[in-house]
Amino acid sequence: MATVLIVDDSPTEMHKLVGLLEKNGYAVLSAESGEEGVTVAKREQPDAILMDIVLPGLNGFQATRQLNKTRETEHIPVVMVTTKDQETDKVWGMRQGAKAYLTKPVSEQNLVDVLKEVIS
């Protein structure tokens, strides 16, 4: 069973994503800030990370960049899952090392397909 870390400060989004992932057979870890996400990723070594962008403290772009530049987490694929739908946000997210970029509200099928792709 693959483990996915969700980094999102919205309890509503967290609840939705946890439900979708568990329903599809994923084990789920969670973090509510960029700093906490980086810490949990280092400690737990999830198979993938779903990263929001607008977070308290370290934002999703900064956290993704940090994860990609750290030896013990650089192999973990990060998928941006955010309400920011501008092309410049997407380009910037991919430049920070994200493997995919999804816009909220994300469909269950789209999320599962992207996770299968990045975890394989």
MIKOL-348613 format. One record per residue: x, y, z of N, C-alpha, C, O in turn; residue in three letters. Coordinates in steps of 0.1 Angstrom, whole numbers, padded with zeros to 4 digits, always signed. Example, Ala and Ser with C-alpha at 12.3 -4.5 7.8 and 13.67 -1.06 7.14 Angstrom:
// MIKOL-348613
+0132-0057+0078+0123-0045+0078+0132-0033+0078+0142-0033+0085ala;+0128-0022+0071+0137-0011+0071+0129+0000+0079+0134+0011+0080ser;
// end
This chain:
// MIKOL-348613
+0008-0012+0000+0000+0000+0000+0009+0013+0000+0018+0014+0008met;+0006+0021-0009+0014+0034-0010+0010+0044+0000-0002+0044+0004ala;+0019+0052+0005+0016+0062+0015+0018+0076+0009+0027+0079+0002thr;+0007+0084+0011+0007+0098+0006+0007+0108+0017-0002+0106+0026val;+0015+0117+0017+0015+0128+0026+0007+0140+0020+0010+0145+0009leu;-0003+0145+0027-0011+0157+0023-0006+0168+0031-0006+0168+0044ile;-0002+0179+0025+0002+0191+0031-0008+0202+0028-0007+0208+0017val;-0017+0205+0037-0028+0215+0034-0033+0220+0048-0035+0212+0057asp;-0035+0233+0048-0039+0239+0061-0054+0240+0062-0059+0245+0072asp;-0062+0236+0052-0076+0237+0052-0082+0223+0058-0080+0213+0051ser;-0089+0224+0069-0094+0211+0074-0104+0205+0064-0105+0193+0063pro;-0112+0213+0057-0121+0208+0047-0114+0201+0036-0118+0190+0033thr;-0104+0207+0030-0097+0201+0019-0090+0188+0024-0090+0178+0017glu;-0084+0189+0036-0077+0177+0042-0087+0165+0043-0084+0154+0039met;-0099+0168+0048-0109+0158+0050-0113+0152+0037-0114+0139+0036his;-0115+0160+0027-0119+0155+0013-0108+0146+0007-0110+0135+0002lys;-0095+0151+0008-0084+0144+0002-0081+0131+0009-0079+0121+0003leu;-0082+0131+0023-0080+0119+0031-0090+0108+0027-0087+0097+0024val;-0103+0113+0026-0114+0104+0022-0111+0097+0008-0113+0085+0006gly;-0108+0106-0002-0105+0101-0015-0094+0091-0016-0095+0080-0022leu;-0083+0094-0009-0071+0085-0009-0074+0072-0002-0071+0061-0007leu;-0080+0073+0010-0083+0060+0018-0092+0051+0010-0091+0039+0010glu;-0102+0057+0004-0112+0050-0004-0105+0042-0016-0109+0032-0020lys;-0093+0048-0021-0086+0042-0032-0074+0034-0027-0065+0031-0035asn;-0074+0031-0014-0064+0022-0009-0050+0028-0005-0040+0020-0004gly;-0050+0041-0003-0037+0047+0001-0037+0049+0016-0047+0051+0022tyr;-0025+0048+0022-0023+0051+0036-0020+0066+0035-0013+0071+0026ala;-0025+0074+0045-0024+0088+0045-0017+0094+0057-0019+0090+0068val;-0008+0103+0054-0001+0112+0065-0006+0126+0062-0010+0129+0051leu;-0005+0134+0073-0009+0148+0070+0000+0158+0077+0006+0155+0087ser;+0000+0170+0072+0008+0181+0077+0000+0194+0074-0006+0195+0063ala;+0000+0204+0083-0008+0216+0081+0001+0228+0077-0005+0239+0075glu;+0014+0227+0075+0022+0238+0071+0034+0232+0063+0036+0220+0063ser;+0040+0241+0056+0052+0237+0048+0063+0231+0056+0069+0221+0052gly;+0066+0237+0067+0077+0232+0076+0073+0218+0081+0082+0209+0081glu;+0061+0217+0086+0057+0204+0091+0057+0193+0080+0061+0182+0082glu;+0053+0197+0068+0054+0188+0056+0068+0183+0054+0070+0171+0051gly;+0077+0192+0054+0091+0188+0052+0096+0179+0063+0103+0169+0060val;+0093+0182+0075+0097+0173+0087+0091+0159+0086+0098+0149+0087thr;+0078+0159+0083+0071+0146+0082+0077+0138+0070+0079+0126+0071val;+0079+0145+0059+0085+0138+0047+0098+0131+0050+0101+0120+0046ala;+0107+0139+0057+0120+0133+0061+0119+0121+0070+0126+0111+0068lys;+0110+0122+0080+0108+0112+0090+0101+0099+0084+0105+0088+0087arg;+0090+0101+0077+0082+0090+0072+0084+0085+0058+0081+0074+0055glu;+0091+0093+0050+0095+0088+0036+0082+0083+0029+0082+0072+0025gln;+0072+0092+0027+0060+0088+0019+0064+0085+0005+0074+0089+0000pro;+0054+0078-0002+0056+0075-0017+0054+0087-0025+0059+0088-0037asp;+0045+0096-0021+0042+0109-0028+0037+0119-0018+0033+0116-0007ala;+0037+0132-0022+0033+0143-0014+0023+0151-0022+0026+0155-0034ile;+0011+0154-0016+0002+0163-0022+0004+0177-0015+0002+0178-0003leu;+0008+0187-0022+0013+0200-0016+0004+0211-0020+0002+0214-0032met;-0003+0218-0011-0010+0230-0013+0001+0241-0015+0012+0239-0011asp;-0003+0252-0021+0007+0263-0022+0005+0274-0011+0015+0278-0005ile;-0007+0278-0008-0010+0288+0002-0010+0281+0015-0020+0275+0019val;+0001+0283+0022+0003+0276+0036+0009+0287+0045+0016+0296+0041leu;+0006+0285+0058+0013+0294+0068+0028+0291+0068+0032+0280+0067pro;+0036+0302+0071+0050+0300+0071+0056+0297+0058+0054+0305+0048gly;+0063+0286+0057+0069+0281+0044+0058+0278+0034+0049+0269+0037leu;+0057+0284+0023+0046+0281+0013+0049+0268+0005+0060+0263+0007asn;+0040+0264-0002+0041+0252-0010+0053+0252-0020+0059+0242-0022gly;+0055+0263-0026+0066+0264-0036+0079+0263-0028+0088+0255-0032phe;+0081+0270-0017+0093+0269-0009+0095+0255-0003+0106+0250-0004gln;+0085+0249+0002+0086+0235+0007+0090+0225-0003+0098+0216-0001ala;+0084+0226-0015+0087+0217-0026+0102+0219-0030+0109+0209-0033thr;+0106+0231-0031+0120+0234-0035+0129+0228-0024+0139+0221-0028arg;+0126+0229-0012+0134+0224-0001+0134+0208-0002+0145+0202+0000gln;+0123+0202-0004+0122+0187-0005+0131+0182-0017+0137+0172-0016leu;+0131+0190-0028+0138+0185-0040+0153+0188-0039+0161+0182-0046asn;+0157+0196-0029+0171+0199-0028+0178+0192-0016+0190+0193-0013lys;+0170+0184-0009+0175+0176+0002+0176+0162-0002+0167+0155-0007thr;+0188+0156+0001+0191+0143-0004+0181+0132+0001+0177+0123-0007arg;+0177+0133+0014+0168+0123+0019+0153+0124+0014+0145+0115+0016glu;+0150+0135+0007+0136+0136+0002+0135+0139-0013+0124+0140-0019thr;+0146+0140-0020+0146+0144-0034+0139+0134-0043+0135+0137-0054glu;+0139+0121-0039+0132+0111-0047+0117+0110-0045+0111+0103-0053his;+0112+0118-0036+0097+0117-0033+0090+0127-0043+0092+0139-0043ile;+0081+0121-0051+0074+0130-0061+0064+0139-0053+0056+0135-0045pro;+0064+0152-0057+0055+0162-0051+0044+0166-0062+0048+0169-0074val;+0032+0165-0058+0021+0169-0067+0014+0182-0061+0009+0181-0050val;+0015+0193-0068+0008+0205-0063-0007+0203-0064-0012+0199-0075met;-0014+0206-0054-0029+0205-0054-0033+0218-0048-0033+0220-0036val;-0038+0227-0056-0041+0241-0052-0052+0248-0059-0057+0243-0070thr;-0057+0259-0054-0067+0267-0060-0061+0277-0070-0068+0283-0079thr;-0047+0278-0070-0041+0288-0078-0040+0282-0093-0033+0272-0095lys;-0048+0288-0102-0049+0282-0115-0043+0290-0126-0045+0287-0138asp;-0034+0299-0123-0028+0307-0133-0016+0299-0139-0010+0291-0132gln;-0014+0301-0152-0003+0294-0159+0010+0297-0152+0019+0288-0151glu;+0012+0309-0148+0025+0313-0141+0027+0305-0129+0039+0301-0125thr;+0016+0302-0121+0018+0294-0109+0022+0280-0112+0030+0274-0106asp;+0015+0274-0123+0018+0261-0127+0033+0260-0131+0040+0250-0127lys;+0037+0269-0140+0051+0269-0144+0061+0270-0133+0071+0263-0132val;+0058+0279-0123+0067+0281-0112+0067+0268-0103+0077+0264-0098trp;+0055+0262-0101+0054+0249-0093+0063+0238-0099+0070+0231-0092gly;+0062+0237-0112+0070+0227-0119+0085+0230-0118+0094+0221-0117met;+0088+0243-0119+0102+0247-0117+0108+0244-0103+0120+0242-0102arg;+0099+0244-0093+0104+0241-0080+0106+0226-0078+0112+0221-0068gln;+0102+0218-0088+0104+0203-0087+0091+0195-0086+0092+0183-0085gly;+0080+0201-0087+0067+0193-0087+0066+0184-0099+0071+0188-0110ala;+0061+0172-0097+0060+0163-0109+0046+0165-0116+0045+0160-0127lys;+0037+0171-0109+0023+0173-0115+0017+0185-0108+0021+0189-0097ala;+0007+0191-0114+0000+0203-0109-0015+0201-0111-0020+0200-0122tyr;-0022+0200-0100-0037+0198-0101-0044+0210-0094-0039+0215-0084leu;-0055+0214-0100-0062+0225-0095-0075+0220-0087-0082+0212-0092thr;-0077+0226-0076-0089+0223-0068-0101+0229-0074-0100+0240-0080lys;-0113+0223-0073-0115+0210-0067-0110+0199-0076-0113+0199-0088pro;-0102+0190-0071-0096+0179-0079-0106+0167-0080-0112+0163-0070val;-0107+0161-0092-0116+0150-0093-0109+0137-0088-0096+0136-0089ser;-0116+0128-0083-0111+0116-0077-0103+0108-0088-0091+0104-0085glu;-0108+0107-0100-0101+0099-0110-0088+0106-0114-0078+0099-0116gln;-0089+0119-0116-0077+0127-0119-0066+0125-0109-0054+0123-0112asn;-0070+0126-0096-0060+0125-0085-0054+0111-0085-0041+0109-0084leu;-0062+0101-0086-0057+0087-0086-0048+0084-0098-0038+0078-0097val;-0052+0089-0110-0044+0087-0122-0030+0093-0120-0020+0087-0124asp;-0030+0106-0115-0017+0113-0113-0008+0106-0103+0004+0104-0105val;-0014+0101-0092-0007+0094-0082-0001+0081-0087+0011+0078-0085leu;-0009+0074-0095-0004+0061-0101+0008+0064-0110+0018+0057-0110lys;+0007+0075-0117+0018+0079-0127+0031+0083-0119+0042+0079-0123glu;+0030+0091-0109+0042+0096-0102+0048+0086-0092+0060+0086-0090val;+0040+0076-0087+0045+0066-0078+0051+0054-0085+0060+0048-0080ile;+0047+0052-0098+0052+0040-0105+0067+0040-0107+0072+0030-0112ser;
// end
